[in-house]
Amino acid sequence: MLRALLALCLLLCSGLMAEVLELSPSANALAGISLLSDSVADTYLSPAQRVNGCSCYYIRPFGMGDIPFYGIATGFERDWLYLAAGSAYLNHPDYQWHNPYLNLCIEYASLAVGAGVHLDYNQVESAEALFYYSLAYAARYRYRASSLELRAYKPNLPDGEYSLSLAQDVLESGSLGLALVKEKSGELCYKTAVNAQLNNYLKLYGSWQNNPARFGAGINCNYAKWSLIYSLRSHPRLSMSQAFALEYSW
């Protein structure tokens, strides 16, 4: 009975994750506004994200230590072509979930267009495993100090969403981003985020959204080509989600 109740709780938590697509530390801090991100881990969210490197990360959703998420991502470019791949993974005796993905992005001048394929695999206890494929699309355009991104994330699934994001460089040390997100359920969400470079070794993130009301914050400590990221994000009914990442860029 206890195992069944735990499995049910895990399924409910995965439903909560449908409103929280931010499964990487930087996306957790920036409310999923990938225009402000410089992490290769966010390629799972936007196939137009172009960052060369690799990332290993850990997420503790809503303070629940029994259901940790682990993830890995990598990406590299060759001329106008960019490839990225990765996977998020949850392993619990009563519930398993995987989400491997592969992205392809083409860039010409100031325009980048990308598409990705995701495989969602989940299994409750010894029941038959369920898996299904989904696609993600994104187009990003940059003009001087401004950027625009249109994104469709898993539009064929109930937890899919469409988003329009704008970003503006502020002075030489930071960027401000705004996003309008429409979920498949019809709910609208407004988001804002900031990315501030304090010095050569320290970067700060912050975000807010209205539906549900949530705040995010993060810190990125980097040296040479290595980065260590820590972020947290509030929830109106549950505890904070925390995330860590170790990244290397090339």
N, C-alpha and C positions, 0 to 999 in steps of 0.2 A: 504494500500500500504506500509506504514511504517512497519507494522508488517511482511509483506511478505519479505521486504528487510532485516529486522533484522533476520528472520528465515534463509534466504539465507546466511547471514554473519555467522550465527552460524554453518551452515553446512560446510561452507568453513573453519571455524576455526577447526571443527572436522576433516576435511581433513588434515589441518596442523598438528593436533595432531598425525596423522598417522606417521609422520616423527619424532615425539617427544613422545616416549612411556614412558617417565619419569614422571609418575603421582604421585610420592611421593617426599617429600623434599630431602631425601638422594639420590635418583636416579636422581633428578633434578640437584644436585650438582656434582654427580659422572658420569654423562652422561650415566647412566644405567648400569655401570659396577658393577654388584651385588656382585662380588667376594670381593670388597672392602667395602661393606656395612655391617653394624651391626644393621640394622633396620628391624623389622618384617614387615613393610609396603612394602618392596621390594619382599615379597613372591608373590605378584601379577605378578611380572616380571619374577622371576625364581623359579620354584617349588622345586629346590634343595637348596634354601635358608633356613637355619635352625636357627631361632632366637626365643627364648621363651619370650613372652610378648604381649603387646597390643599397638596400635598406633592410635591416632586421628589426622588427618591432614587437612590442607586447602591450596589450590593452586589458585593463581591468574594468569591465563595464559596470557602471552604477555601484561600484564598491563591492561587487560580488566576486570574491576570490576563488570560488568553486567553478566559475565558468570563464576562465581567461581565454583571450584570443591571442594567437600568434600569427605573424605575417612576415613575408619576405617579398621583395620586389627588386627588379633590375631593369635598366633601360640603356640603350646606346643608339647612336646615330651614325649614318654614313651618307654624307652629302645632304640630299634633300629628304632622305628616308629615315624614319625613326621607328624602332621596335621596342616594346616594353612587355614584360611578363611578370607574373607574381601570383601569390595565393595567400588567402587568410584561412586560418584553421582554428577550430574549436574542438577539443577532445575531452569528453567526459564519459564516465562509465555508462551513463544513461542517454547520452546524446552526442552525436558527432555531426560536424558541419564543415564543409570545405567550399572554397570559392576561388579556384584557379581561373586566370584570365590571360588573354593575349591581345595586345594592341598593335595597330599599324597606323602611323601618322605620316602625312606628306606635307611638306612646307614649301611655299613659293613666295618669295619676297616677304611681305608682312602677314601673310595668311597661312594658317596651319589647319588642316582638316584631318580628323582621326576617327577610327572605328575600332571597336573592341568586341570580343566575344567572351562571355562568362559562363562557367559551369557551376551551378549551385547543387551541392550534394548534401543531403542530410538523412540521418537515421536515428530513430528512437529505440533504445534498447536493442532487442533482437528482431524487431520488425523489419519488413522489407525496406531497403534503402530507396529513397526518392531522389531523382536528379532531373534537371532541366536546364536548357540553354537559354541565354538571353544576350542581347546586343546593347552596345552603348555607342553613341555618336557625339561628336563635339566639333565645333568650328571656332577658331580663335583668330582675332584680327588685332593688330597693334598699329597705332598711328601716333608717332612721337611719344609723348608720356602717358598715353591713354591706351587701354586694352578693353576688348569686348569678347565675350564668350557665350555661345549658345550651346546647350548641352541637353541630350536626352539620355537618361540613365535607366537601362532596363525597361523601356517603355511597354514591353509585352507582359510585364509581371505586375501583380497588385501593389508591390512596394516601389514601383518605378516612379520617376519624377522628371519634370522638364524645368530647366532653369535658364535665366538670363543674368549674366554677371557683368559688371563694369568695374574697372580699376583705374586709379589715377596715381601716378607717382607724385609724392609730396616732397618738395625740396630734393635733397640728394640722399636722404637717409631712411625713407619710408614710403609706403604705399597705402592707400585707402581703397577699400572695395565695398561694393553694394551688390546685392543679389535678390532677385525675385524668383521664388521656387513654387511650382505648382505640382502637387502630388496627384497620382492617378485617382485618388479618392475625391479630388476636387478642392482640397484644402490649399490655401495660399499661405506662404511664409515669406517674411521680409528679413533679410540678414545684412549685417554690416560687419566688417573686420578691418584690422589694421596690422601691418607688418612694419616694424621699426628696427633699423640697424643702428645699434648704439655705438659699436666700435668694430674693429676687425675680428673680434672674437665672440661677440655677443649680439643676439637678435631676440626681439620680443614679439609675441603674437597676442592678439586680443580679438574677441568677437562677441556679438549679441544677435539674438533672433527673437521674433515675437510669438511664434506659434509652433510649439509651446515656448514660453519665455525661458531662455537659457543663456548663460554666459560661458565663454571659453577663454582660456589664457594659456600661454606656453612660453618656453624659453629654449633657445637654440644656442648651445655653446660649440663653437667650431674652432679647429686648429688645423692649418694646412688643408688637407682634403677630407678630414674627419669631422663628423658632426654628432653631437649628443643632444637629443631633443626630449624634453619633458613637457607634458601638457595635461590639463584637466578641464572638465566641462560639467556644468551644473545640470540639474534636472528638477522640474517643479515638484515631483513626487518621490523620486529616488535619490540615492546618494550620488556623489560625483563620480564621473568616469575619469580614470587616470591612464596615461599612456607614456611609453618610453620607446625610443628608437636610437639605434646606432647606425650611422650612414657613412658611406665612402663615395666620393665623387671622382670622376675622371674626365 
